[in-house]
Amino acid sequence: MNWFSLLLAAVATWQVIEIWHHSALFAEQRARLELYNNYLSSLLLCPWCFSVWVGFCFAGLVLASELTQNNLWLFPAFAFSVSRFANIGNDVFHHRCRTPRLTWNKSNDRNDEPLPF
């Protein structure tokens, strides 16, 4: 396992945990798990606990890639890593790349008059 594969698996794990814990996509599943107070729900709702199992899966993909000499195994990890880096870029540069509001005026960003068209 090289450093690139380790970084790829770590960032992919980070993204999967972020999707699970913060997206509306899995909100219903998280709400159902919160109703139960058992070991499995605790593992899935705790981001640190869940990251161990997600990391284990990505480490398995990296190992499969190394053993078979086929990088296709790394495609899911690569996709999640690219998504995570895109989200980081959005967080860092959000203030610079927002779409202007309809009331935006080049001379005064706080102008609330609508555009003439």
C-alpha positions as CSV (number, residue, x, y, z in Angstrom):
1,M,0.0,0.0,0.0
2,N,1.4,3.4,-1.0
3,W,0.7,6.8,0.4
4,F,-1.6,7.7,-2.4
5,S,-3.8,4.7,-1.7
6,L,-3.8,5.5,2.0
7,L,-4.8,9.1,1.4
8,L,-7.4,8.0,-1.2
9,A,-9.0,5.6,1.3
10,A,-8.9,8.2,4.2
11,V,-10.6,11.0,2.2
12,A,-13.2,8.6,0.8
13,T,-14.0,7.4,4.3
14,W,-14.3,11.0,5.4
15,Q,-16.8,11.7,2.6
16,V,-18.9,8.7,3.2
17,I,-19.2,9.6,6.9
18,E,-20.1,13.2,5.9
19,I,-22.8,11.9,3.6
20,W,-24.2,9.6,6.2
21,H,-24.3,12.1,9.0
22,H,-25.3,15.3,7.2
23,S,-27.2,14.6,4.1
24,A,-31.0,14.6,3.7
25,L,-30.5,11.4,1.7
26,F,-30.1,9.3,4.8
27,A,-32.1,11.5,7.3
28,E,-34.9,9.0,7.5
29,Q,-32.6,6.0,8.2
30,R,-30.8,8.1,10.9
31,A,-34.1,9.0,12.5
32,R,-35.1,5.3,12.7
33,L,-31.8,4.3,14.2
34,E,-32.2,7.0,16.9
35,L,-35.3,5.3,18.1
36,Y,-33.4,2.2,18.9
37,N,-30.9,2.0,21.7
38,N,-28.8,-1.0,20.8
39,Y,-25.2,-1.7,19.8
40,L,-25.8,-1.5,16.0
41,S,-27.5,1.8,16.2
42,S,-24.7,3.2,18.4
43,L,-22.1,2.0,15.8
44,L,-23.9,3.6,12.9
45,L,-24.8,6.9,14.6
46,C,-21.3,7.6,16.1
47,P,-19.1,9.0,13.3
48,W,-15.9,7.8,14.9
49,C,-17.2,4.2,15.3
50,F,-18.8,4.2,11.8
51,S,-15.6,5.5,10.2
52,V,-13.7,2.4,11.4
53,W,-16.0,0.1,9.4
54,V,-16.1,2.4,6.4
55,G,-12.3,2.7,6.5
56,F,-12.1,-1.1,6.7
57,C,-14.2,-1.4,3.5
58,F,-12.0,1.1,1.7
59,A,-8.9,-0.6,2.9
60,G,-10.3,-3.9,1.5
61,L,-10.8,-2.2,-1.8
62,V,-7.2,-0.9,-1.8
63,L,-6.0,-4.4,-0.8
64,A,-8.0,-6.0,-3.6
65,S,-6.5,-3.5,-6.0
66,E,-3.0,-4.3,-4.8
67,L,-3.5,-8.1,-5.0
68,T,-5.2,-8.2,-8.4
69,Q,-3.1,-5.4,-9.9
70,N,-6.4,-3.9,-11.1
71,N,-7.0,-0.3,-10.2
72,L,-10.7,-0.6,-11.0
73,W,-11.2,-1.6,-7.4
74,L,-10.2,1.9,-6.4
75,F,-12.9,3.6,-8.5
76,P,-15.5,4.0,-5.6
77,A,-12.7,5.4,-3.3
78,F,-11.6,7.8,-6.1
79,A,-15.2,9.0,-6.7
80,F,-15.8,9.7,-3.0
81,S,-12.4,11.4,-2.7
82,V,-13.0,13.7,-5.6
83,S,-16.4,14.6,-4.1
84,R,-14.8,15.4,-0.7
85,F,-12.2,17.7,-2.3
86,A,-14.9,19.5,-4.3
87,N,-16.8,20.1,-1.0
88,I,-13.7,21.4,0.7
89,G,-13.1,23.7,-2.3
90,N,-16.7,24.9,-2.0
91,D,-16.3,25.6,1.7
92,V,-13.0,27.5,1.2
93,F,-14.0,29.6,-1.8
94,H,-17.8,29.9,-1.1
95,H,-17.5,33.7,-0.6
96,R,-15.8,34.1,-4.0
97,C,-17.9,32.0,-6.2
98,R,-21.5,32.6,-5.2
99,T,-24.0,33.4,-7.8
100,P,-25.1,37.0,-7.6
101,R,-28.6,37.8,-6.4
102,L,-31.0,39.5,-8.8
103,T,-30.5,42.7,-6.8
104,W,-26.7,42.7,-7.3
105,N,-25.2,45.9,-8.6
106,K,-21.6,46.1,-9.5
107,S,-21.1,49.5,-7.9
108,N,-22.8,48.6,-4.7
109,D,-23.2,45.0,-3.6
110,R,-25.8,46.0,-0.9
111,N,-28.1,47.8,-3.4
112,D,-31.7,46.3,-3.0
113,E,-33.1,47.8,-6.3
114,P,-34.0,45.2,-8.8
115,L,-32.2,45.1,-12.1
116,P,-33.9,47.0,-15.0
117,F,-34.7,43.9,-17.1
